[in-house]
Amino acid sequence: QVQLVESGGGSVQAGGSLRLSCVASRYFYSSYCMGWFRQAPGKEREGVAAIRGDGSTSYTNSLKDRFTISQDNAKNTLYLQMNSLKPEDTGMYYCAASAGWCTVPPPLIRGGYRYWGQGTQVTVSS
């Protein structure tokens, strides 16, 4: 079992920035993946960005110019830097961890991950 604890969400105005963090109870092995997903009210949970322990990354195309995923292996912490936020970025953001080995590039589908955090709310006002 892997525990994931997100933090860093909040309310910001459009154009602002936030950095989300996710502390994992597991080391970031090179062949394992971590991801960020988000879910807006009334919508499906969607992949935002993912990273493999070896550093390879994936992004949803529409977000890659504004969002950056990174990891600090020494702290078992995953980050999501979000810049130029828009009202449509509003939603609950979830951290996820794969059960073990994962694909290259890392997946952006829910089925690629077994463990999930409780989420952190991001609200962007216009």
Kinemage of the C-alpha trace (Angstrom):
@kinemage 1
@onewidth
@group {chain A} dominant
@subgroup {mainchain}
@vectorlist {calphas} color= white
{ca gln a 1} P 0.000 0.000 0.000
{ca val a 2} L 1.266 3.461 -0.919
{ca gln a 3} L 0.046 6.575 0.844
{ca leu a 4} L -0.102 9.833 -1.081
{ca val a 5} L -0.746 13.210 0.494
{ca glu a 6} L -1.336 16.244 -1.697
{ca ser a 7} L -1.037 19.877 -0.707
{ca gly a 8} L -0.681 23.290 -2.279
{ca gly a 9} L -4.136 23.850 -3.687
{ca gly a 10} L -6.036 27.061 -3.119
{ca ser a 11} L -7.865 29.942 -4.709
{ca val a 12} L -6.122 32.195 -7.190
{ca gln a 13} L -7.075 34.706 -9.822
{ca ala a 14} L -6.689 33.956 -13.488
{ca gly a 15} L -3.092 34.363 -14.577
{ca gly a 16} L -1.740 33.298 -11.207
{ca ser a 17} L 0.381 30.309 -10.278
{ca leu a 18} L 0.259 27.428 -7.841
{ca arg a 19} L 2.601 24.594 -7.014
{ca leu a 20} L 1.074 21.345 -5.894
{ca ser a 21} L 3.015 18.813 -3.859
{ca cys a 22} L 2.453 15.139 -3.217
{ca val a 23} L 4.414 13.261 -0.588
{ca ala a 24} L 4.569 9.517 -1.202
{ca ser a 25} L 5.296 6.756 1.265
{ca arg a 26} L 7.281 4.952 -1.427
{ca tyr a 27} L 10.627 5.644 -3.078
{ca phe a 28} L 10.496 6.821 -6.694
{ca tyr a 29} L 11.977 3.789 -8.418
{ca ser a 30} L 13.254 4.453 -11.933
{ca ser a 31} L 10.684 2.210 -13.620
{ca tyr a 32} L 7.680 3.361 -11.565
{ca cys a 33} L 5.345 6.223 -12.447
{ca met a 34} L 3.635 9.068 -10.661
{ca gly a 35} L 0.927 11.242 -12.131
{ca trp a 36} L -1.331 14.214 -11.622
{ca phe a 37} L -4.991 14.029 -12.560
{ca arg a 38} L -7.796 16.502 -12.157
{ca gln a 39} L -11.552 16.413 -12.006
{ca ala a 40} L -13.865 19.339 -12.559
{ca pro a 41} L -17.423 19.238 -11.211
{ca gly a 42} L -19.600 17.056 -13.390
{ca lys a 43} L -16.687 15.877 -15.514
{ca glu a 44} L -14.530 12.794 -15.774
{ca arg a 45} L -11.157 12.646 -14.086
{ca glu a 46} L -8.487 13.432 -16.652
{ca gly a 47} L -4.739 13.040 -16.805
{ca val a 48} L -2.683 16.210 -16.493
{ca ala a 49} L 0.946 15.091 -16.373
{ca ala a 50} L 2.978 12.048 -15.455
{ca ile a 51} L 6.583 11.247 -14.693
{ca arg a 52} L 8.599 8.078 -14.483
{ca gly a 53} L 11.335 7.584 -11.925
{ca asp a 54} L 13.891 7.768 -14.724
{ca gly a 55} L 12.702 11.287 -15.536
{ca ser a 56} L 10.615 10.700 -18.650
{ca thr a 57} L 7.411 12.738 -18.704
{ca ser a 58} L 4.021 12.971 -20.370
{ca tyr a 59} L 1.657 15.905 -20.591
{ca thr a 60} L -1.825 16.508 -21.865
{ca asn a 61} L -1.110 18.575 -24.967
{ca ser a 62} L -3.330 21.475 -23.986
{ca leu a 63} L -1.495 21.929 -20.672
{ca lys a 64} L 2.149 21.299 -21.417
{ca asp a 65} L 2.972 24.951 -22.061
{ca arg a 66} L 1.698 26.015 -18.631
{ca phe a 67} L 2.198 23.027 -16.324
{ca thr a 68} L 5.432 21.330 -15.281
{ca ile a 69} L 5.751 18.051 -13.416
{ca ser a 70} L 8.844 17.245 -11.391
{ca gln a 71} L 10.002 15.032 -8.567
{ca asp a 72} L 12.436 15.160 -5.694
{ca asn a 73} L 13.611 11.611 -5.141
{ca ala a 74} L 15.332 12.460 -1.884
{ca lys a 75} L 12.040 13.690 -0.443
{ca asn a 76} L 9.715 11.197 -2.171
{ca thr a 77} L 7.799 14.256 -3.333
{ca leu a 78} L 6.041 14.943 -6.604
{ca tyr a 79} L 5.318 18.468 -7.784
{ca leu a 80} L 3.098 20.174 -10.302
{ca gln a 81} L 3.951 23.765 -11.139
{ca met a 82} L 0.949 25.479 -12.683
{ca asn a 83} L 1.358 28.863 -14.342
{ca ser a 84} L -0.990 31.219 -16.179
{ca leu a 85} L -3.946 29.548 -14.532
{ca lys a 86} L -7.365 29.817 -16.149
{ca pro a 87} L -10.863 29.381 -14.708
{ca glu a 88} L -11.164 26.110 -16.633
{ca asp a 89} L -8.273 24.738 -14.560
{ca thr a 90} L -10.594 24.695 -11.549
{ca gly a 91} L -11.078 21.281 -10.033
{ca met a 92} L -9.802 18.693 -7.613
{ca tyr a 93} L -6.248 17.634 -8.350
{ca tyr a 94} L -5.157 14.114 -7.492
{ca cys a 95} L -1.766 12.522 -7.174
{ca ala a 96} L -1.441 8.912 -8.322
{ca ala a 97} L 1.199 6.186 -8.153
{ca ser a 98} L 1.631 3.101 -10.274
{ca ala a 99} L 1.615 -0.336 -8.692
{ca gly a 100} L 5.030 -1.061 -10.131
{ca trp a 101} L 6.692 -0.994 -13.534
{ca cys a 102} L 5.036 1.406 -15.971
{ca thr a 103} L 5.297 2.269 -19.634
{ca val a 104} L 7.533 4.744 -21.401
{ca pro a 105} L 6.281 7.380 -21.810
{ca pro a 106} L 4.385 7.306 -18.520
{ca pro a 107} L 0.635 6.843 -18.881
{ca leu a 108} L -2.012 9.526 -18.544
{ca ile a 109} L -4.899 7.123 -18.056
{ca arg a 110} L -6.448 6.206 -14.727
{ca gly a 111} L -5.880 2.521 -15.339
{ca gly a 112} L -2.136 3.060 -15.210
{ca tyr a 113} L -2.256 3.865 -11.515
{ca arg a 114} L -3.250 1.895 -8.457
{ca tyr a 115} L -2.787 4.342 -5.633
{ca trp a 116} L -4.504 7.690 -5.262
{ca gly a 117} L -4.368 10.607 -2.894
{ca gln a 118} L -7.377 12.405 -1.453
{ca gly a 119} L -6.937 15.399 -3.707
{ca thr a 120} L -6.341 19.105 -3.291
{ca gln a 121} L -8.784 21.725 -4.547
{ca val a 122} L -7.735 24.360 -7.053
{ca thr a 123} L -10.091 27.253 -7.755
{ca val a 124} L -9.281 29.874 -10.361
{ca ser a 125} L -11.458 32.958 -10.535
{ca ser a 126} L -11.781 35.280 -13.496
